[in-house]
Amino acid sequence: MKRLLQRDVWVFDLDNTLYPAHTAVMSQVEARMTEFVMQLLGLEREEAFKVQHGFWHDYGTTLNGLMVNHKIKAGDFLDFVHDIDHSVLEPNPVLAGHIAALDGARIIYTNGSVRHAENVMARLGIDHLFDGIFDIAAADFTPKPQRESFDRFIRRHAVNPARAVMFEDSARNLETAAGIGFATVLVRARENVGNGHTAGPGEHPPFVDYAVDCLDTFLGEVVDSRKERPA
């Protein structure tokens, strides 16, 4: 944990990071995105799915691809795709206790919306533990992993990357963070989820400081190591 001992800004991605990737949250969001593309472009589901993932690959998010190519209103898309059943998430008092014990600033940085973040955090029982949420609107709809998005996040929250840790399920997002100076923690899925975004079991790129399979366990180790450091 040596890399983390002098860090006091804790930056967390939201989806598939603060809860396990197998939880049926993003699968609902993915289905809603496909449905949005189906309705917008009059496509069958299979073709709409290809368009959706093509936009994600080329533009960083499906939303950005739709905004560039079809001039949609971002709010309409975000409201539609995040209209899901958040009750699949359960309170996580262990996670809450570990986050509460992290000294310093705690911030959510997500390519989703504030509303979705608030719903997820409330279900997990951690909504009272963070100092801010930086969402896709705050990033002016420039998504991670683009450097411009990180620069806006850093300015908005006055973050010194040399004092910050970023927790993410996306290796490509962490590659940008590492290049800026963040310490990086990759939260891997315990099994392949097949979404092209979340890191699978065993993945540990060279720019990642720590690759973990259980966020709760790792944060507990971080908290314990910081208690034991010399005064």
Secondary structure in CASP SS format (residue, H / E / C, confidence):
PFRMAT SS
TARGET T0000
AUTHOR 0000-0000-0000
METHOD secondary structure of the structure
MODEL  1
M C 1.00
K H 1.00
R H 1.00
L H 1.00
L C 1.00
Q C 1.00
R C 1.00
D C 1.00
V E 1.00
W E 1.00
V E 1.00
F E 1.00
D C 1.00
L C 1.00
D C 1.00
N C 1.00
T C 1.00
L C 1.00
Y C 1.00
P C 1.00
A C 1.00
H C 1.00
T C 1.00
A C 1.00
V C 1.00
M H 1.00
S H 1.00
Q H 1.00
V H 1.00
E H 1.00
A H 1.00
R H 1.00
M H 1.00
T H 1.00
E H 1.00
F H 1.00
V H 1.00
M H 1.00
Q H 1.00
L H 1.00
L H 1.00
G C 1.00
L C 1.00
E C 1.00
R H 1.00
E H 1.00
E H 1.00
A H 1.00
F H 1.00
K H 1.00
V H 1.00
Q H 1.00
H H 1.00
G H 1.00
F H 1.00
W H 1.00
H H 1.00
D H 1.00
Y H 1.00
G C 1.00
T C 1.00
T H 1.00
L H 1.00
N H 1.00
G H 1.00
L H 1.00
M H 1.00
V H 1.00
N H 1.00
H H 1.00
K C 1.00
I C 1.00
K C 1.00
A H 1.00
G H 1.00
D H 1.00
F H 1.00
L H 1.00
D H 1.00
F H 1.00
V H 1.00
H C 1.00
D C 1.00
I C 1.00
D C 1.00
H H 1.00
S H 1.00
V H 1.00
L C 1.00
E C 1.00
P C 1.00
N C 1.00
P H 1.00
V H 1.00
L H 1.00
A H 1.00
G H 1.00
H H 1.00
I H 1.00
A H 1.00
A C 1.00
L C 1.00
D C 1.00
G C 1.00
A E 1.00
R E 1.00
I E 1.00
I E 1.00
Y E 1.00
T C 1.00
N C 1.00
G C 1.00
S C 1.00
V H 1.00
R H 1.00
H H 1.00
A H 1.00
E H 1.00
N H 1.00
V H 1.00
M H 1.00
A H 1.00
R H 1.00
L H 1.00
G C 1.00
I C 1.00
D C 1.00
H C 1.00
L C 1.00
F C 1.00
D C 1.00
G E 1.00
I E 1.00
F E 1.00
D C 1.00
I C 1.00
A C 1.00
A C 1.00
A C 1.00
D C 1.00
F C 1.00
T C 1.00
P C 1.00
K C 1.00
P C 1.00
Q C 1.00
R H 1.00
E H 1.00
S H 1.00
F H 1.00
D H 1.00
R H 1.00
F H 1.00
I H 1.00
R H 1.00
R H 1.00
H H 1.00
A C 1.00
V C 1.00
N C 1.00
P H 1.00
A H 1.00
R H 1.00
A E 1.00
V E 1.00
M E 1.00
F E 1.00
E E 1.00
D C 1.00
S E 1.00
A H 1.00
R H 1.00
N H 1.00
L H 1.00
E H 1.00
T H 1.00
A H 1.00
A H 1.00
G H 1.00
I H 1.00
G C 1.00
F C 1.00
A E 1.00
T E 1.00
V E 1.00
L E 1.00
V E 1.00
R C 1.00
A C 1.00
R C 1.00
E C 1.00
N C 1.00
V C 1.00
G C 1.00
N C 1.00
G C 1.00
H C 1.00
T E 1.00
A C 1.00
G C 1.00
P C 1.00
G C 1.00
E C 1.00
H C 1.00
P C 1.00
P C 1.00
F C 1.00
V C 1.00
D C 1.00
Y E 1.00
A E 1.00
V E 1.00
D C 1.00
C C 1.00
L H 1.00
D H 1.00
T H 1.00
F H 1.00
L H 1.00
G H 1.00
E H 1.00
V H 1.00
V H 1.00
D H 1.00
S H 1.00
R H 1.00
K H 1.00
E H 1.00
R C 1.00
P C 1.00
A C 1.00
END
